[in-house]
């Protein structure tokens, strides 16, 4: 099969921008570039791009410092501007579905159909009783337009707009594959949004975006110590060398434990809902990604409360990495944050 030209993955998150370029070679996928830049506070709020100049500037710097030549980018959106629903429709051909989807989608989407872009994927063409299972995805046009505009402003050419949930799924499938007859939960914990995607036999069974994330801990530290956002982030990530034994560190650890429990409660609520409404609902493993998935108490709290093994998904597991070109320690540290951008970097121009 001919190798497709892959876009550069550009993940504009609520606290940082990640860029990943993957190339298809005769030996498999190879990492050409990966980097990230922290955004100033409030640059992205609830998925809305509030500080256009700063975002554009950081994107340009990432392209320049990593000497990325390609201008084709894949972008992604998530949060309350995105609706993902698994629905049953009468059996029809993909062509018929494309023609009728605007009308079919209207009854499932809480937004005006004129305000959203809609796409569909047939999951099971023969679900029984003349029905088929379809995955319906809708995203608000004004949000997509914002992300596309910021890419154009940075001199880039958006060729794909994806959804964070499916970027994680693409990343996971390429690195791990999906075991037959097994249900796994892919949970991406970002600064402001948690994406949940429960996959059975390689197909999405349930998705949910929770508007909550690691920024909750930053805000708690700000309140507790009456410090700026930047200082709170500094405390959150371990401070300096003299910090670890201090009373502040002990207090931050307690706050981190409390925030982890809050996040796990929300995740558990979603997975309980999934279990109550689905067959094949026994989740065998949970794979974590996202910057805030590294909160010290999160993995333990998840394993204790959900009684399911939890591990970090490694987005570079099946990717060839030139150790002379990349700092492997840094790459390892940044791996949880790379999941969405790597998933985007696997997308080509003609992809759905």
Buried (B, 14 or more C-beta within 10 A) or exposed (E): EEEEEBBBBBBBBBBBBBBBBBBBEEEEBBBBBBBBBEBBBEBBEEBEBBBEEBBBBBBBBBBEEBEBEBBBBBBBBBBEBBBBEBBEBEBBEEEEBEEBBEEBBBEEBEBEBEEBBBBBBBBEBEBEEEBBBBBBBBBBBEBBEBBBBBBEBBEBEBBBBBBBBBBBBBBBBBBBEBEEEBBBBBBBBBBBBBBBBBBBEEBBBBBBBBEBBBBBBBEBBBEBBEBEBEBBBBBBEEBEEEBEEEEBBEBBEEBBBEBBBBBBEBBBEBBEEBBEEBEEBEBEBBBBBBBBBBBEBBBEBBBEBBEBEBEBBBBBEBBEEEEEEBEEEEBEEBBBBBBBBBBBBBBBEEBE
